Amino acid sequence: MKKIQILTFFLTTMILFSSSSLAQSSQETQIRTLENAQREAFLKKDTTALYKLFSPTFVVNAPTNKITTLQELKQLIRNGKVDLESFDRVTEKVTFTGDIAIAMGNETLRPTGKMPNAGKTVKRRYTNIWIKNGNSWRLTARQATIISVE
């Protein structure tokens, strides 16, 4: 009888562990998909898609060493000061704390037009903070730091 109880305990533990791993894996896939959608929207200058991904309270500690709100970012896009020829991102890690997802990694981009470092290859580290509201995730805060310009 004791062996059956021990076996039942281990099986229950394994099932619960695998279920939570699958849920996190599914959420991680969702965040990685959103990370790519945000990258593509910037590259294509698709402001409609961008604004759907951002929280209304979005704030970024930008690579220009300036804190920028969503309203200010909209103005920068309208004025052609956010313009990319290429934009690649590697999301190295996604971590969850309740309804908060933190994505970290590196980006390589080639600014063009009126952007600082236009025509050069810029490499930077980034952190994106996504908050779940209902069934959707919104990018709420971001930090991007330039590590090299070539």
N, C-alpha and C positions, 0 to 999 in steps of 0.2 A: 504494500500500500504506500509506503514512504517513497519508494522508487517512482511510482506513478505521480505522486505529488511533485517530486523534484523535476521529473520530466515535463509535467504540465507547466510548472513555473518557468523552466527554460524555454519551452515553446512559446508561451505567452510573451515572455520578455523579447524573444527574437522577433515575433510578429509585430509587437509595438515598436521596436527599434526600426525594423524595416519600413513600417508605415510612416514614421516620422522622417526617415531618410528620403523616402519617395516624395513626401510633401515638400521638403526643403529642396530636393532636386528639381521638382516642378517649378517652385518659386524661383530658383536660381536660373532656370532656363528662361522664365518669363522676364527676369531682370536683364539677363544678357541680351534677349531680343529687344527690349526697350533701349538698352545701351546702344545697340546697333542702329535702331530706328532714329534715335537722337543724333547720332553721328551722320547718318545719311541725310536727315533733314537739314542739318547745318551745311553739308556739302552741296545740296541741291537748292539751298536758300528757300526751303519749303516752310515758310513761317506758320502756315496753318497747322502743319504736323507738329512743329516745335511747340506752339502754344498749347496744343492738346496734351503734350508730354509734360509741360512745366506746371508746377503749382502756381497759383496767383501770387503767392508770397515768395517765389523763387529768388534766391540771392546767390551770387557767385563772387568768390575772391579770385578775380581774373588774373591771367598771366601778366597783365599790364600793371599789376600791383594796385588795383583799384577794386573796391567792392561795388558791384553792379547789381541793380535790381532788374526784375523782368521788364519794367517800363523803360529803363535805361537801355537794356539790351535790344528791345524793339526799336528804339530810336537809332542805335548803332547799326542795326541791320538795314533799316530804311535809308540811312545815310551812306550805305556801302562800306562801312567800316568793319564789317564782319563778312569776309569774302575769302573763300578757300578754293584753291586749285585741286588739292588732294587732302584727304583726311583719313588716316588709319588709326585704329584703336585696338589695343589688346587689354581686355579686362582680365586681370590676373587673379582677382579674388572677389567673391561676393559673400558678405556676412550678414546674417539676419539677427535682429533683436526686436522681437514682437513684430509690429507693423512697420519697422524701419529696415531698409536694405542699404548696405554700404558697399559700393562697388569701387575697386581701386585698380589702377593699372597705368599703362603708358600710352601716349599718343604721338603720332608723327604727322605733321601737316605742312602744307605749303601755302602760306597766305599769299593773297594777290590783291590787286587794286589798292585801296587806301589803308589796308591793314598794316600794322607795324610788322617789320621783317618780310615785307612782300618780296616774293621771288626766292626766298631762302627756305631751307628745310628746318623746321622747328620741332624739337623733341621736348616733351613735357610729361610730368607725372600728374595724375589726377585722382581725385576722390569725388564720387557722386553719391548723394544721399537721396534715396527714394523713400517716400512715405506712402503707405497704402491707405486709401480712403474708400471705404466700401469695397468694391471689387477691382478698383483701378489703382495703379501706382503712379505717382507724380514725382518728377524730379524737383526737389525742394531746395537743395543746397549743393554747391559745387566748389571745389578748390582745384585750380590748375596752376602748376608751377613750371616755368621753362627751365630745362636742364641743359639744353644746348641749342645753338643756332649755327647752321653751316651754310 
